[in-house]
Amino acid sequence: MKKNKTIYTISIFFILISPVFSETFFTNQRCQKKIIMPENSLEYRYFFLDNEVYARANKGLSDIRIIDTAGNAVPYYIQNTYSIEIKEEKIFNTKKTASEQKSSLSFHYSKYAIHKQYQEHNMVEDFQILSEQSNLSINQLVFTSKNSEFSKQVFIYGRYKKSSWNYITSDTIFIFDFYSNLTINLSKDCDYHCYRVVIINNKEGVTFSSLTVINSSKNAMISQYSKVTTLDRKEVQTNKKSILFVQNPDRLKLKTLQITAEGNYKRYYKVYAGDSETNQFFKNNGVIFTFNLTYTSTSNTSIEFDETVIQNKILKIVIENNDDRPLVIKKIDGLYIIDKIVFKAAQNNKYKLYFSDKKADSPRYDIEEFKEKIEQEKMTECTLDKAECNSPDEEDPHPDFKIVFNIAVFLLSIFLCFFLFKTLKKR
């Protein structure tokens, strides 16, 4: 009888203190959003994080939690990339030559220039494939040139041996400082043995020393979920430099900045990032340029951040003007990466997203191990409601008395449990 009383007392104790642990877990979760789900949703569901979440959540999203109506944490995984698979693969046997290159994804055919002539200010160069393979499938042309800087519009023609020339496409190829584009991707595969390149308005005498035609086939193309938004900025002109303070208050995961400015220009830049105008760290440098002429148009006005993203609140762009006038910048667009949250849901349950706990560690769930398979399943897209936050984003300078109270109650409960156990044992 005494043993049963002891078990009963301990059971009551754990039932009473279980809400203490639950309340302690959510003490630092300052913000929440309702997950709005359509009717007849599928088992697996997903939603994209919005600006309110990025503005208040940790940079690494370690504080993200999905909670059901019973207060239980729901496993999830984060996905910010997707793939488009190309299952068809074409392989050709090639005639080996000294300069032939071969890889698992593409076959390169070497060739030599067989004809060159000038017609007015246009220049014509013909190339013939050395391979005797009859069933060729070409989708890419790659040029090389010994000229240092140029930008030329070219027209591409193709033909079989001893047949007439057929128009394929036109494009602009250029070499400019450390930027170059000497590759032309064809919209459809070609099986011609000869290719003609007509260089328009070639007064400078630009020539191509070689041409490589390629059949390239990829198994998958990986892309990232992204959006574009126009960013606010403040401009300061000083000492032949334009300093742009680009605002990112929601701490979006910026991947690319696109600058829209007037006129033709070439300017070098440096990018710094930080959470204030004075606390900045170097991130990137390069050159932006635009040339719009009668026969050609070349531009590169994007600032890329390579394989990283910038999530600071303020970006400082320093543009070197030298003795030119400052650029008249119309706008700066930012391409930023967004994250998709995937979870398994019960049909009649409701869920909320909790975030904004600066001390939270990233959870580890088994669902992460199966996300490649889950991504192939059909899912229901959900949306997020407006954020409800219990306290401001800044750190509270005062101690969290709820946690102190919970600890005190926990210790007192242990003492009472021990006291009751000793009392029942004596009886």
C-alpha positions as CSV (number, residue, x, y, z in Angstrom):
1,M,0.0,0.0,0.0
2,K,2.9,2.4,0.9
3,K,4.5,1.6,-2.4
4,N,1.4,2.5,-4.4
5,K,1.1,5.8,-2.5
6,T,4.7,6.6,-3.3
7,I,4.2,5.9,-7.0
8,Y,1.0,7.9,-7.0
9,T,2.7,10.9,-5.3
10,I,5.7,10.9,-7.7
11,S,3.3,10.7,-10.7
12,I,1.3,13.7,-9.4
13,F,4.6,15.6,-9.0
14,F,5.7,15.0,-12.7
15,I,2.3,16.0,-13.9
16,L,2.4,19.2,-12.0
17,I,5.9,20.2,-13.1
18,S,5.5,19.3,-16.8
19,P,3.9,22.7,-17.7
20,V,6.9,24.3,-16.1
21,F,9.3,22.8,-18.7
22,S,6.9,23.8,-21.5
23,E,6.5,27.3,-20.3
24,T,10.3,27.7,-19.9
25,F,10.9,26.5,-23.5
26,F,8.7,29.3,-24.9
27,T,9.8,32.0,-22.6
28,N,12.4,33.4,-25.1
29,Q,10.3,32.8,-28.2
30,R,9.2,36.4,-28.7
31,C,7.3,36.1,-32.0
32,Q,4.8,33.7,-33.6
33,K,2.9,33.4,-36.8
34,K,-0.1,31.3,-37.7
35,I,0.5,28.9,-40.5
36,I,-2.5,29.3,-42.9
37,M,-3.3,26.0,-44.6
38,P,-5.8,25.4,-47.5
39,E,-8.6,22.9,-47.1
40,N,-7.8,19.3,-48.1
41,S,-4.1,19.8,-47.7
42,L,-1.7,17.0,-48.4
43,E,0.4,15.2,-45.8
44,Y,3.5,17.2,-46.5
45,R,3.2,21.0,-46.5
46,Y,5.6,23.9,-47.0
47,F,5.7,27.7,-46.7
48,F,8.3,30.3,-47.5
49,L,9.8,32.6,-44.8
50,D,8.8,36.3,-45.2
51,N,10.5,39.6,-44.4
52,E,9.1,39.7,-40.9
53,V,10.8,36.4,-40.0
54,Y,14.2,37.4,-41.5
55,A,14.0,40.7,-39.6
56,R,13.6,39.1,-36.2
57,A,14.9,35.5,-36.5
58,N,18.6,34.5,-36.0
59,K,20.7,34.8,-39.1
60,G,21.2,31.0,-39.2
61,L,17.5,30.4,-38.5
62,S,18.4,28.4,-35.4
63,D,15.4,29.6,-33.5
64,I,12.7,28.5,-36.0
65,R,10.2,26.1,-34.4
66,I,6.8,24.7,-35.6
67,I,4.4,24.0,-32.7
68,D,1.0,22.2,-33.0
69,T,-2.1,22.9,-30.9
70,A,-0.9,20.5,-28.2
71,G,2.3,22.4,-27.7
72,N,4.5,19.8,-29.4
73,A,7.4,20.7,-31.6
74,V,6.9,19.4,-35.2
75,P,10.0,18.2,-37.1
76,Y,10.8,20.2,-40.3
77,Y,13.7,20.9,-42.7
78,I,14.8,24.0,-44.5
79,Q,15.3,23.9,-48.3
80,N,16.5,26.9,-50.4
81,T,17.4,25.1,-53.6
82,Y,15.6,23.1,-56.3
83,S,16.7,21.1,-59.2
84,I,15.4,20.7,-62.8
85,E,16.5,17.3,-64.1
86,I,17.4,16.6,-67.7
87,K,17.1,12.9,-68.2
88,E,17.9,12.7,-72.0
89,E,21.6,12.3,-72.8
90,K,23.2,12.2,-76.2
91,I,26.7,10.7,-76.7
92,F,28.8,10.9,-79.8
93,N,31.9,9.0,-80.9
94,T,34.6,11.4,-81.9
95,K,37.7,11.2,-84.1
96,K,40.6,11.8,-81.8
97,T,43.0,14.6,-82.6
98,A,45.9,16.1,-80.7
99,S,43.8,19.0,-79.4
100,E,40.7,17.1,-78.7
101,Q,39.2,17.4,-75.1
102,K,36.8,15.0,-73.6
103,S,34.8,15.0,-70.4
104,S,31.9,13.0,-69.0
105,L,29.4,15.7,-69.7
106,S,30.5,17.0,-73.1
107,F,32.5,16.1,-76.2
108,H,34.6,18.8,-77.9
109,Y,35.3,18.8,-81.7
110,S,38.5,20.6,-82.7
111,K,38.5,22.4,-86.0
112,Y,40.5,24.8,-88.2
113,A,39.8,28.0,-90.1
114,I,39.4,27.1,-93.8
115,H,38.3,30.5,-95.2
116,K,38.7,34.1,-94.4
117,Q,37.7,37.2,-96.4
118,Y,36.7,40.8,-95.9
119,Q,33.4,42.2,-97.3
120,E,33.0,45.9,-96.7
121,H,33.5,46.4,-92.9
122,N,32.2,42.9,-92.1
123,M,34.6,40.0,-91.7
124,V,33.8,36.4,-92.5
125,E,35.6,33.4,-91.0
126,D,34.7,29.8,-91.8
127,F,35.4,26.7,-89.6
128,Q,35.0,23.0,-90.4
129,I,34.7,20.2,-87.9
130,L,37.6,17.7,-88.2
131,S,35.5,14.8,-87.0
132,E,34.0,12.5,-89.7
133,Q,31.0,11.7,-87.3
134,S,27.8,12.1,-89.3
135,N,25.2,12.4,-86.4
136,L,26.6,15.5,-84.7
137,S,24.5,17.4,-82.2
138,I,26.0,20.8,-81.4
139,N,24.5,23.3,-78.9
140,Q,27.4,25.5,-77.9
141,L,30.1,27.5,-79.7
142,V,33.2,28.7,-77.9
143,F,35.7,31.2,-79.5
144,T,39.2,32.2,-78.6
145,S,40.8,35.5,-79.7
146,K,44.2,37.2,-79.3
147,N,42.6,40.7,-79.3
148,S,42.7,42.4,-76.0
149,E,39.4,44.4,-75.8
150,F,36.5,44.4,-78.1
151,S,32.7,44.0,-78.3
152,K,31.3,42.6,-81.6
153,Q,28.0,41.5,-82.9
154,V,28.3,38.2,-84.8
155,F,26.0,36.3,-87.1
156,I,26.4,32.5,-87.1
157,Y,25.6,30.3,-90.2
158,G,26.0,26.5,-90.7
159,R,26.1,24.1,-93.5
160,Y,26.8,20.5,-94.5
161,K,29.8,19.8,-96.7
162,K,29.3,21.3,-100.2
163,S,25.8,22.8,-99.4
164,S,24.5,26.3,-98.9
165,W,24.8,28.3,-95.7
166,N,21.8,28.4,-93.3
167,Y,21.3,31.1,-90.7
168,I,21.5,29.9,-87.1
169,T,21.6,32.8,-84.7
170,S,23.3,36.1,-83.7
171,D,24.8,37.3,-80.5
172,T,27.3,39.7,-78.9
173,I,30.7,38.5,-77.8
174,F,33.2,40.7,-76.0
175,I,36.4,40.9,-73.9
176,F,36.5,43.8,-71.5
177,D,39.1,43.9,-68.6
178,F,38.5,40.7,-66.7
179,Y,35.0,40.2,-68.0
180,S,34.5,38.2,-71.2
181,N,31.8,36.4,-73.1
182,L,33.2,34.3,-75.9
183,T,30.5,31.5,-75.7
184,I,27.3,31.3,-77.8
185,N,24.6,28.9,-76.6
186,L,22.4,27.7,-79.4
187,S,18.7,27.5,-78.9
188,K,18.5,24.1,-80.5
189,D,21.0,21.4,-81.5
190,C,22.8,21.6,-84.9
191,D,24.4,18.9,-86.9
192,Y,26.3,21.0,-89.4
193,H,29.9,20.2,-90.3
194,C,30.9,23.8,-91.1
195,Y,30.2,27.1,-89.3
196,R,30.5,30.6,-90.7
197,V,31.0,33.6,-88.4
198,V,30.3,37.1,-89.7
199,I,31.7,39.9,-87.6
200,I,29.7,43.0,-88.0
201,N,31.4,46.4,-88.5
202,N,34.8,45.0,-87.9
203,K,37.0,48.0,-88.6
204,E,39.4,47.0,-85.9
205,G,40.1,43.7,-87.5
206,V,39.2,41.5,-84.6
207,T,39.8,37.8,-85.5
208,F,39.2,34.5,-83.8
209,S,42.1,32.1,-83.5
210,S,40.0,29.1,-82.9
211,L,36.4,27.8,-82.5
212,T,35.3,24.9,-80.5
213,V,31.8,23.4,-80.9
214,I,30.4,21.4,-78.0
215,N,27.5,19.1,-77.3
216,S,26.8,19.6,-73.6
217,S,24.3,17.7,-71.6
218,K,23.6,18.2,-67.8
219,N,21.8,15.8,-65.5
220,A,20.4,18.5,-63.3
221,M,20.4,22.3,-62.9
222,I,20.4,23.6,-59.3
223,S,18.7,26.9,-58.6
224,Q,17.8,28.8,-55.5
225,Y,14.4,30.1,-54.4
226,S,14.7,33.9,-54.7
227,K,12.9,37.2,-55.0
228,V,13.8,40.7,-56.2
229,T,13.1,43.9,-54.3
230,T,14.1,47.6,-54.7
231,L,16.3,48.7,-51.9
232,D,16.4,52.2,-50.4
233,R,19.7,54.1,-50.3
234,K,21.5,57.2,-49.2
235,E,24.2,58.8,-51.5
236,V,27.2,60.8,-50.4
237,Q,29.6,62.4,-52.9
238,T,33.2,62.9,-51.6
239,N,36.8,63.0,-53.0
240,K,35.9,61.8,-56.5
241,K,33.9,58.9,-55.0
242,S,30.2,58.1,-54.7
243,I,29.3,56.3,-51.4
244,L,26.0,54.5,-51.4
245,F,24.5,53.3,-48.1
246,V,22.1,50.6,-49.2
247,Q,19.4,49.8,-46.6
248,N,18.5,46.1,-45.8
249,P,16.5,46.6,-42.6
250,D,14.8,43.1,-42.8
251,R,18.2,41.4,-43.1
252,L,17.3,39.7,-46.3
253,K,19.8,37.2,-47.7
254,L,21.1,39.3,-50.5
255,K,22.8,37.4,-53.4
256,T,23.0,40.1,-56.1
257,L,22.7,43.8,-56.5
258,Q,21.5,45.2,-59.8
259,I,22.4,48.9,-60.4
260,T,20.3,50.9,-62.9
261,A,22.1,54.1,-64.0
262,E,22.1,56.5,-66.9
263,G,24.6,56.8,-69.8
264,N,27.7,54.9,-70.8
265,Y,30.2,54.3,-68.0
266,K,32.8,52.1,-66.5
267,R,33.3,52.4,-62.8
268,Y,35.2,50.3,-60.2
269,Y,33.5,49.6,-56.9
270,K,34.1,48.1,-53.5
271,V,31.4,46.7,-51.2
272,Y,31.3,46.7,-47.4
273,A,28.7,45.4,-45.1
274,G,27.7,45.9,-41.5
275,D,24.8,46.7,-39.1
276,S,25.7,50.5,-39.0
277,E,27.3,53.0,-41.4
278,T,30.5,53.1,-39.3
279,N,30.9,49.4,-38.5
280,Q,31.6,48.0,-42.0
281,F,33.6,45.1,-43.3
282,F,35.0,44.5,-46.8
283,K,33.0,42.0,-48.9
284,N,33.7,42.3,-52.6
285,N,35.1,44.5,-55.4
286,G,34.8,44.7,-59.2
287,V,33.7,46.9,-62.1
288,I,30.3,47.8,-63.5
289,F,29.9,49.1,-67.1
290,T,27.4,49.9,-69.8
291,F,28.1,50.7,-73.5
292,N,25.1,51.3,-75.8
293,L,26.4,52.1,-79.3
294,T,24.9,51.9,-82.8
295,Y,26.0,48.4,-83.7
296,T,26.5,46.9,-80.3
297,S,25.4,46.9,-76.7
298,T,27.3,45.6,-73.8
299,S,26.7,45.9,-70.1
300,N,27.4,44.3,-66.7
301,T,25.7,46.2,-63.9
302,S,25.4,43.4,-61.4
303,I,27.3,43.1,-58.2
304,E,27.6,39.4,-57.3
305,F,28.4,37.9,-53.9
306,D,29.7,34.6,-55.3
307,E,28.7,31.6,-53.2
308,T,27.8,33.6,-50.1
309,V,25.0,35.9,-49.2
310,I,25.0,39.2,-47.3
311,Q,22.4,39.6,-44.5
312,N,23.7,42.8,-42.8
313,K,21.4,45.8,-42.3
314,I,23.5,48.3,-44.3
315,L,25.7,47.8,-47.3
316,K,28.2,50.5,-48.3
317,I,29.1,50.7,-52.0
318,V,32.1,52.9,-52.9
319,I,32.2,53.8,-56.6
320,E,35.4,55.4,-58.0
321,N,34.4,58.3,-60.3
322,N,37.9,59.6,-61.0
323,D,37.3,62.9,-63.0
324,D,33.9,61.9,-64.4
325,R,30.7,63.1,-63.0
326,P,28.9,60.8,-60.4
327,L,26.6,58.3,-61.9
328,V,22.9,59.2,-62.0
329,I,21.5,56.1,-60.3
330,K,17.8,55.4,-60.8
331,K,17.5,52.4,-58.5
332,I,19.2,49.5,-56.9
333,D,17.4,46.1,-57.0
334,G,18.4,43.3,-54.7
335,L,18.0,39.6,-55.5
336,Y,17.7,37.7,-52.2
337,I,17.4,34.0,-51.3
338,I,14.3,32.7,-49.6
339,D,14.0,29.6,-47.5
340,K,11.3,27.0,-47.8
341,I,10.1,25.2,-44.6
342,V,8.8,21.6,-45.1
343,F,7.0,19.7,-42.4
344,K,4.6,16.7,-42.1
345,A,1.2,17.7,-40.8
346,A,-1.9,15.9,-39.4
347,Q,-5.1,16.6,-41.2
348,N,-7.1,18.3,-38.5
349,N,-4.2,19.9,-36.5
350,K,-3.3,23.6,-36.5
351,Y,0.3,25.0,-36.4
352,K,2.2,28.1,-35.5
353,L,5.7,29.2,-36.4
354,Y,7.8,30.5,-33.4
355,F,11.0,32.5,-33.8
356,S,13.1,35.4,-32.4
357,D,15.0,33.5,-29.6
358,K,18.6,34.7,-29.8
359,K,19.8,31.9,-27.6
360,A,18.1,29.0,-29.4
361,D,20.2,26.2,-30.9
362,S,19.3,24.6,-34.3
363,P,17.2,21.5,-33.8
364,R,18.1,18.2,-35.4
365,Y,15.3,16.1,-36.8
366,D,15.2,12.7,-38.6
367,I,13.1,14.3,-41.4
368,E,16.3,16.0,-42.6
369,E,17.7,12.7,-43.7
370,F,14.8,12.0,-46.1
371,K,14.4,15.5,-47.6
372,E,15.7,14.4,-51.1
373,K,12.9,11.8,-51.3
374,I,10.3,14.1,-49.8
375,E,11.1,16.8,-52.3
376,Q,9.9,14.4,-55.0
377,E,6.5,14.1,-53.4
378,K,3.5,16.4,-54.0
379,M,3.0,19.0,-51.2
380,T,0.6,21.7,-50.3
381,E,1.8,25.3,-50.1
382,C,0.8,27.3,-47.0
383,T,1.2,30.9,-46.1
384,L,2.2,32.8,-42.9
385,D,-0.1,35.3,-41.1
386,K,1.2,38.5,-39.6
387,A,3.7,38.3,-36.7
388,E,2.6,38.6,-33.1
389,C,5.5,39.6,-30.9
390,N,5.5,39.8,-27.1
391,S,8.5,42.0,-26.7
392,P,10.8,44.3,-28.8
393,D,13.7,42.9,-30.8
394,E,16.4,44.3,-28.6
395,E,17.8,42.3,-25.8
396,D,16.1,42.8,-22.4
397,P,18.7,44.2,-20.0
398,H,16.7,42.8,-17.0
399,P,16.9,39.1,-16.0
400,D,14.1,36.8,-17.1
401,F,12.3,36.3,-13.8
402,K,10.0,33.6,-15.3
403,I,13.0,31.3,-15.8
404,V,14.2,32.1,-12.2
405,F,10.7,31.4,-10.9
406,N,10.5,28.1,-12.8
407,I,13.9,27.0,-11.5
408,A,12.8,27.8,-7.9
409,V,9.6,25.9,-8.3
410,F,11.5,23.0,-9.8
411,L,13.9,22.8,-6.9
412,L,11.1,23.2,-4.4
413,S,9.2,20.4,-6.0
414,I,12.2,18.1,-5.8
415,F,12.5,18.9,-2.1
416,L,8.8,18.3,-1.4
417,C,8.9,15.0,-3.4
418,F,11.9,13.9,-1.3
419,F,10.1,14.9,1.9
420,L,6.9,13.0,1.0
421,F,8.9,10.0,0.0
422,K,10.7,9.9,3.3
423,T,7.4,10.4,5.2
424,L,5.6,7.6,3.4
425,K,8.6,5.3,3.9
426,K,8.5,5.8,7.7
427,R,4.8,4.9,7.7
